[in-house]
Amino acid sequence: MLNIENHDFTTHKFLQLCEAISPSYTTVTMTEYICNQHPERFVLLRHDVDRMPGRALATAQIEHELGIKATYYFRTSENVFKPDIIRQIRDMGHEIGYHYETLSEAKGDKKKAFELFKSHLDDFRNVCDVKTICMHGKPLSKYDNRELWNEHDYRDLGLIGEAYLSVGDDLNYFSDTGRTWGFGNNLRDYIPGKTEKVFANSTDDLIELIKSNEFNNFYILAHPERWTSSALGWGIYYSTDLAVNLGKNILMRFSEENQTAQIMKNNSLSITIDIEDWYHIPSVCGSSFSVYKNVSEFFEKWNGRYDYLSEPTKRTLDLLDEFKVTATFFIVADVAKHYPGLIESIAERGHEIACHGADHTCILDPKTKVPLTTAEEFEKTTLEAKRLLEKISGKEVIGYRAPNAVVTGWMLDSLEKLGFKYDSSVALNSLYNKSDSSLKGVSSVPYYPAAGSLEPSKSRGFVEFPWAYYDMGIKIPTYGGPTLRFLGSKLILQGLKQSLKRGHTIFYFHPIDISEEKFPAIGNKRPLYWIIKGKIVEERIRYLFKKLEGVKKVPLRDRVGDYCSV
């Protein structure tokens, strides 16, 4: 027998969510929020009643008993618009609003849709006062109901706001659409222009964020029909959600270009390039299992040719020019010594110069998590690398990427101390974790890392730009680099598009990925590491650039100012 109390999206779990909110935050209605009638710390709790209004009455009662106010948006369909239930919920102190879908009902005819809207609004106002409205997503419709207001003004009807269009980008928005608090299955349930910075997957994750007291606000959408007290009801709605999500994924696949234009148009992508040569990889230099302890030892003992970097770097610069992309180049500082003029050639083309360490040495054993250096030594060598890159480029270096993406919380604290404004090393995925942190709450969008940690926190003068991934039940790394070489461009594209729907994200590669020369065969820990490279990888990069042509591409220096002053 199913014990639903152990499962998410049950009445029991909803009660736990409300019990977390009640002692810590004041709850406000949508009207109170829009009229700025709220304290500094608050929760804006919203319910879209798409079906099963009886369950809305149950959630409203739970909230009422805990002193919580919420806003309930009802559709006008016959099985949802129940005046007696609406009045009962209103009398508990909750706000009632109209969950409109008239543009879909009118098949895109905005004049007809507006007349329908006015008629339905009158029906609501015969029952109770209505001051705010909320679009119904209607996933099988090709119309976004919010577009009705491109030609009309809801304020002419005595309304003061719309639940998506009238809220600020300062809110931490969470929605249970798709049976997850993430956004992977959302077609239209997002705040236009907003980049999410805090994430939860399960209700337990959301409860933990609420209890942490780190955030001043939460904007939470919960559909009452999804939260049930019976095992049968839970199973039915679980199956329904799976079917709907499958349908959404099919729609997203077959309307890929439209979805890109509509959902991702307000987000941006940073193309980042790691400047390192073949001997910088951990099987050759700079790790606990490398042939040479570091690059210095490599050059002391290596007598053969070493430069396989200069030629593909020139081709990389030409490729970026071709697609009119300004990128961020994370450069290993010892390149300045062994490749005269290379860094200057990058800076002269207007690209951002950022730091990729002094000599690409790992600061942590990725398996044992044992530090391979001290904070003091890391700060000394990194400051020297920063100053060298600044001297060559003539500009301040504010960005850092950890060698081999092996990163720790204390590293970020040291970077901030040295004057860096951001890091871009965190790679959340289900295959590996090269950090010493759990990465709980991390997604693919920029966030402020907590002191001594890689997990999200409140505002800080330092930001983390994590890498892209594709969530298909498990999280597949799709940020580029080795994953581009081994997974191919189509899967990478899907991951980048999904990550762009969450917000700003990262793609990267190495110039040596497109080198057509055979590298020296030393280092036996990764014998197949370079089995795929050269022209095939260059064509994959071109494919991605063409497919993402409509996405704004900016160097990271142009985005960091959105989070902290530069």
NORKA-V645004 format. One record per residue. N is the residue number from 0. RES is the residue in three letters. OMEGA is omega in radians with two decimals (* if undefined). Layout:
N | RES | OMEGA
N | RES | OMEGA
This chain:
0 | MET | -3.10
1 | LEU | 3.02
2 | ASN | -2.99
3 | ILE | 3.10
4 | GLU | 3.12
5 | ASN | -3.07
6 | HIS | 3.11
7 | ASP | 3.08
8 | PHE | 3.03
9 | THR | 3.07
10 | THR | 3.12
11 | HIS | -3.14
12 | LYS | 3.09
13 | PHE | 3.08
14 | LEU | 3.10
15 | GLN | 3.10
16 | LEU | 3.13
17 | CYS | 3.12
18 | GLU | 3.05
19 | ALA | -3.12
20 | ILE | -2.92
21 | SER | -3.08
22 | PRO | -2.98
23 | SER | -3.03
24 | TYR | 2.92
25 | THR | 3.08
26 | THR | -3.11
27 | VAL | 3.05
28 | THR | 3.12
29 | MET | 3.11
30 | THR | 3.13
31 | GLU | 3.12
32 | TYR | -3.08
33 | ILE | 3.12
34 | CYS | 3.12
35 | ASN | 3.12
36 | GLN | -3.10
37 | HIS | 3.09
38 | PRO | 3.14
39 | GLU | -3.14
40 | ARG | -3.09
41 | PHE | 2.98
42 | VAL | 3.02
43 | LEU | -3.04
44 | LEU | -3.06
45 | ARG | 3.08
46 | HIS | 3.02
47 | ASP | -3.10
48 | VAL | -3.11
49 | ASP | 3.14
50 | ARG | 3.08
51 | MET | -3.12
52 | PRO | 3.09
53 | GLY | 3.11
54 | ARG | 3.05
55 | ALA | 3.10
56 | LEU | 3.13
57 | ALA | 3.13
58 | THR | 3.12
59 | ALA | 3.13
60 | GLN | 3.09
61 | ILE | -3.13
62 | GLU | -3.12
63 | HIS | -3.13
64 | GLU | 3.12
65 | LEU | 3.10
66 | GLY | -3.10
67 | ILE | 3.02
68 | LYS | 3.11
69 | ALA | 3.08
70 | THR | -3.10
71 | TYR | 3.11
72 | TYR | -3.10
73 | PHE | 2.94
74 | ARG | -3.13
75 | THR | 3.10
76 | SER | -2.98
77 | GLU | -3.09
78 | ASN | 3.14
79 | VAL | -3.07
80 | PHE | -3.11
81 | LYS | -3.06
82 | PRO | -3.11
83 | ASP | 3.12
84 | ILE | 3.13
85 | ILE | -3.13
86 | ARG | -3.14
87 | GLN | 3.13
88 | ILE | 3.08
89 | ARG | -3.08
90 | ASP | 3.04
91 | MET | 3.12
92 | GLY | 3.11
93 | HIS | 3.08
94 | GLU | 3.08
95 | ILE | 3.10
96 | GLY | -3.08
97 | TYR | 3.13
98 | HIS | -2.92
99 | TYR | 3.13
100 | GLU | -2.95
101 | THR | 3.09
102 | LEU | 3.05
103 | SER | 3.13
104 | GLU | -3.12
105 | ALA | 3.11
106 | LYS | 3.04
107 | GLY | 3.12
108 | ASP | -3.00
109 | LYS | 3.10
110 | LYS | 3.11
111 | LYS | -3.13
112 | ALA | -3.13
113 | PHE | 3.10
114 | GLU | 3.07
115 | LEU | -3.13
116 | PHE | -3.13
117 | LYS | 3.13
118 | SER | 3.13
119 | HIS | 3.12
120 | LEU | 3.07
121 | ASP | 3.10
122 | ASP | 3.11
123 | PHE | -3.04
124 | ARG | 2.96
125 | ASN | -3.14
126 | VAL | -3.12
127 | CYS | 3.13
128 | ASP | 3.10
129 | VAL | -3.12
130 | LYS | -3.13
131 | THR | -3.11
132 | ILE | -3.14
133 | CYS | 3.10
134 | MET | 2.95
135 | HIS | -3.00
136 | GLY | 3.09
137 | LYS | -2.95
138 | PRO | -3.11
139 | LEU | 3.08
140 | SER | 3.10
141 | LYS | -3.07
142 | TYR | 3.00
143 | ASP | -3.02
144 | ASN | 3.10
145 | ARG | -3.11
146 | GLU | 3.03
147 | LEU | -3.04
148 | TRP | 2.98
149 | ASN | -3.12
150 | GLU | -3.11
151 | HIS | -3.13
152 | ASP | -3.11
153 | TYR | 3.13
154 | ARG | 3.08
155 | ASP | -3.13
156 | LEU | 3.12
157 | GLY | 3.09
158 | LEU | -3.09
159 | ILE | -3.11
160 | GLY | 3.11
161 | GLU | -2.92
162 | ALA | 3.05
163 | TYR | -2.98
164 | LEU | -3.04
165 | SER | -3.13
166 | VAL | -3.08
167 | GLY | 3.13
168 | ASP | 3.08
169 | ASP | -3.08
170 | LEU | 3.04
171 | ASN | -2.96
172 | TYR | 3.08
173 | PHE | 3.14
174 | SER | 3.11
175 | ASP | 3.10
176 | THR | 3.13
177 | GLY | 3.10
178 | ARG | 3.03
179 | THR | 3.10
180 | TRP | 3.01
181 | GLY | -3.03
182 | PHE | -3.05
183 | GLY | -3.10
184 | ASN | -3.10
185 | ASN | 3.02
186 | LEU | -3.07
187 | ARG | -3.07
188 | ASP | 3.10
189 | TYR | 3.11
190 | ILE | -3.08
191 | PRO | 3.08
192 | GLY | -3.08
193 | LYS | 3.05
194 | THR | -3.14
195 | GLU | -3.09
196 | LYS | -3.13
197 | VAL | -3.03
198 | PHE | 2.99
199 | ALA | 3.07
200 | ASN | -3.12
201 | SER | 3.06
202 | THR | 3.08
203 | ASP | 3.08
204 | ASP | -3.12
205 | LEU | 3.11
206 | ILE | 3.13
207 | GLU | 3.08
208 | LEU | 3.13
209 | ILE | -3.10
210 | LYS | -3.13
211 | SER | -3.13
212 | ASN | -3.12
213 | GLU | -3.01
214 | PHE | -3.10
215 | ASN | -3.10
216 | ASN | 2.98
217 | PHE | 3.00
218 | TYR | -2.97
219 | ILE | 3.02
220 | LEU | 3.05
221 | ALA | 3.10
222 | HIS | -3.03
223 | PRO | -3.09
224 | GLU | -3.11
225 | ARG | -3.00
226 | TRP | -2.99
227 | THR | 3.12
228 | SER | -3.12
229 | SER | 3.13
230 | ALA | 3.14
231 | LEU | 3.14
232 | GLY | 3.13
233 | TRP | -3.12
234 | GLY | 3.14
235 | ILE | -3.08
236 | TYR | 3.05
237 | TYR | 3.12
238 | SER | 3.12
239 | THR | 3.13
240 | ASP | 3.11
241 | LEU | -3.13
242 | ALA | 3.14
243 | VAL | 3.13
244 | ASN | 3.08
245 | LEU | 3.11
246 | GLY | 3.12
247 | LYS | -3.13
248 | ASN | 3.08
249 | ILE | 3.11
250 | LEU | -3.13
251 | MET | -3.13
252 | ARG | -3.06
253 | PHE | 3.06
254 | SER | -2.99
255 | GLU | -3.07
256 | GLU | 3.12
257 | ASN | -3.14
258 | GLN | 3.12
259 | THR | -3.10
260 | ALA | -3.02
261 | GLN | -2.99
262 | ILE | -3.03
263 | MET | -3.01
264 | LYS | -3.12
265 | ASN | -3.14
266 | ASN | -3.07
267 | SER | -3.08
268 | LEU | 3.02
269 | SER | 3.02
270 | ILE | -3.10
271 | THR | -3.06
272 | ILE | 3.08
273 | ASP | -3.13
274 | ILE | 3.10
275 | GLU | -3.12
276 | ASP | -3.05
277 | TRP | -3.07
278 | TYR | 3.12
279 | HIS | -3.11
280 | ILE | -2.97
281 | PRO | 3.10
282 | SER | 3.14
283 | VAL | -3.08
284 | CYS | 2.84
285 | GLY | 3.10
286 | SER | -3.13
287 | SER | -3.12
288 | PHE | -3.06
289 | SER | 3.10
290 | VAL | 3.13
291 | TYR | -3.11
292 | LYS | -3.14
293 | ASN | -3.10
294 | VAL | 3.12
295 | SER | 3.12
296 | GLU | 3.09
297 | PHE | -3.09
298 | PHE | 3.05
299 | GLU | -3.00
300 | LYS | -3.06
301 | TRP | -3.10
302 | ASN | -3.10
303 | GLY | 3.09
304 | ARG | 3.14
305 | TYR | -2.98
306 | ASP | 2.99
307 | TYR | -3.00
308 | LEU | -2.97
309 | SER | -3.07
310 | GLU | 3.12
311 | PRO | 3.06
312 | THR | 3.08
313 | LYS | 3.12
314 | ARG | 3.08
315 | THR | 3.11
316 | LEU | 3.10
317 | ASP | 3.12
318 | LEU | 3.11
319 | LEU | 3.07
320 | ASP | -3.11
321 | GLU | -3.12
322 | PHE | 3.10
323 | LYS | -3.14
324 | VAL | 2.96
325 | THR | -2.99
326 | ALA | 2.98
327 | THR | 3.13
328 | PHE | 3.04
329 | PHE | -2.95
330 | ILE | 2.99
331 | VAL | -2.94
332 | ALA | -3.12
333 | ASP | 3.02
334 | VAL | -3.14
335 | ALA | -3.08
336 | LYS | -2.97
337 | HIS | -3.11
338 | TYR | -3.07
339 | PRO | 3.07
340 | GLY | -3.07
341 | LEU | -3.12
342 | ILE | 3.12
343 | GLU | -3.12
344 | SER | 3.10
345 | ILE | -3.12
346 | ALA | -3.11
347 | GLU | 3.13
348 | ARG | 3.03
349 | GLY | -3.14
350 | HIS | 3.11
351 | GLU | 3.05
352 | ILE | 3.11
353 | ALA | -2.99
354 | CYS | 3.08
355 | HIS | 3.14
356 | GLY | -3.13
357 | ALA | -3.11
358 | ASP | 3.07
359 | HIS | 3.08
360 | THR | 3.10
361 | CYS | 3.09
362 | ILE | -3.07
363 | LEU | 2.99
364 | ASP | -3.02
365 | PRO | 3.13
366 | LYS | -3.08
367 | THR | -3.08
368 | LYS | 3.10
369 | VAL | 3.12
370 | PRO | 3.11
371 | LEU | 3.09
372 | THR | 3.10
373 | THR | 3.09
374 | ALA | -3.13
375 | GLU | 3.14
376 | GLU | 3.10
377 | PHE | -3.13
378 | GLU | -3.12
379 | LYS | -3.08
380 | THR | -3.13
381 | THR | 3.10
382 | LEU | 3.09
383 | GLU | 3.12
384 | ALA | 3.13
385 | LYS | -3.11
386 | ARG | 3.12
387 | LEU | -3.13
388 | LEU | 3.11
389 | GLU | 3.13
390 | LYS | -3.11
391 | ILE | -3.05
392 | SER | -3.09
393 | GLY | 3.14
394 | LYS | 3.11
395 | GLU | 3.08
396 | VAL | -3.06
397 | ILE | -3.07
398 | GLY | -3.12
399 | TYR | 2.95
400 | ARG | -3.08
401 | ALA | 3.03
402 | PRO | -3.12
403 | ASN | -3.14
404 | ALA | 3.08
405 | VAL | -2.92
406 | VAL | 3.12
407 | THR | 3.10
408 | GLY | -3.11
409 | TRP | 3.05
410 | MET | -3.12
411 | LEU | 3.07
412 | ASP | 3.12
413 | SER | 3.14
414 | LEU | 3.10
415 | GLU | 3.11
416 | LYS | -3.11
417 | LEU | 3.10
418 | GLY | 3.04
419 | PHE | 3.14
420 | LYS | -3.13
421 | TYR | 3.01
422 | ASP | 3.04
423 | SER | -3.06
424 | SER | -2.99
425 | VAL | -3.12
426 | ALA | 3.10
427 | LEU | 3.06
428 | ASN | -3.09
429 | SER | -3.06
430 | LEU | -3.10
431 | TYR | 3.03
432 | ASN | -3.09
433 | LYS | -3.11
434 | SER | 3.04
435 | ASP | -3.09
436 | SER | 3.14
437 | SER | -3.11
438 | LEU | 3.12
439 | LYS | 3.13
440 | GLY | -3.13
441 | VAL | 3.03
442 | SER | 3.11
443 | SER | -3.10
444 | VAL | -3.10
445 | PRO | -3.14
446 | TYR | 3.06
447 | TYR | 3.12
448 | PRO | 3.09
449 | ALA | 3.12
450 | ALA | 3.12
451 | GLY | -3.03
452 | SER | 3.00
453 | LEU | -3.11
454 | GLU | -3.04
455 | PRO | 3.12
456 | SER | 3.11
457 | LYS | -3.03
458 | SER | -3.11
459 | ARG | 3.14
460 | GLY | -3.09
461 | PHE | -3.06
462 | VAL | 3.05
463 | GLU | 3.04
464 | PHE | -3.13
465 | PRO | -2.99
466 | TRP | -3.08
467 | ALA | 2.99
468 | TYR | 3.13
469 | TYR | -3.10
470 | ASP | 3.11
471 | MET | -3.00
472 | GLY | 2.89
473 | ILE | -3.08
474 | LYS | -3.11
475 | ILE | 3.11
476 | PRO | -3.09
477 | THR | -3.05
478 | TYR | -3.10
479 | GLY | -3.13
480 | GLY | -3.14
481 | PRO | -3.13
482 | THR | 3.07
483 | LEU | -3.11
484 | ARG | -3.02
485 | PHE | -3.08
486 | LEU | 3.12
487 | GLY | -2.99
488 | SER | -3.05
489 | LYS | 3.09
490 | LEU | 3.08
491 | ILE | 3.14
492 | LEU | 3.13
493 | GLN | 3.13
494 | GLY | 3.11
495 | LEU | 3.13
496 | LYS | 3.11
497 | GLN | 3.13
498 | SER | 3.09
499 | LEU | 3.07
500 | LYS | 3.08
501 | ARG | -3.09
502 | GLY | 3.12
503 | HIS | -3.14
504 | THR | -2.93
505 | ILE | 2.89
506 | PHE | 3.12
507 | TYR | 2.98
508 | PHE | 3.08
509 | HIS | 3.01
510 | PRO | -3.13
511 | ILE | 3.02
512 | ASP | -3.09
513 | ILE | 3.09
514 | SER | 3.13
515 | GLU | 3.12
516 | GLU | 3.08
517 | LYS | -3.10
518 | PHE | 3.07
519 | PRO | -3.06
520 | ALA | 2.99
521 | ILE | -3.07
522 | GLY | -3.00
523 | ASN | -3.12
524 | LYS | -3.12
525 | ARG | -3.03
526 | PRO | -3.10
527 | LEU | -3.00
528 | TYR | -3.08
529 | TRP | -3.09
530 | ILE | 3.09
531 | ILE | 3.08
532 | LYS | 3.05
533 | GLY | -3.02
534 | LYS | -3.11
535 | ILE | 3.12
536 | VAL | 3.09
537 | GLU | 3.12
538 | GLU | 3.08
539 | ARG | 3.10
540 | ILE | 3.10
541 | ARG | 3.12
542 | TYR | -3.14
543 | LEU | 3.13
544 | PHE | -3.14
545 | LYS | -3.12
546 | LYS | -3.12
547 | LEU | -3.06
548 | GLU | -3.09
549 | GLY | -3.12
550 | VAL | 3.12
551 | LYS | -3.12
552 | LYS | -3.05
553 | VAL | 3.00
554 | PRO | -3.06
555 | LEU | 3.13
556 | ARG | -3.13
557 | ASP | 3.12
558 | ARG | -3.05
559 | VAL | 3.12
560 | GLY | 3.08
561 | ASP | -3.05
562 | TYR | 3.12
563 | CYS | -3.08
564 | SER | -3.13
565 | VAL | *
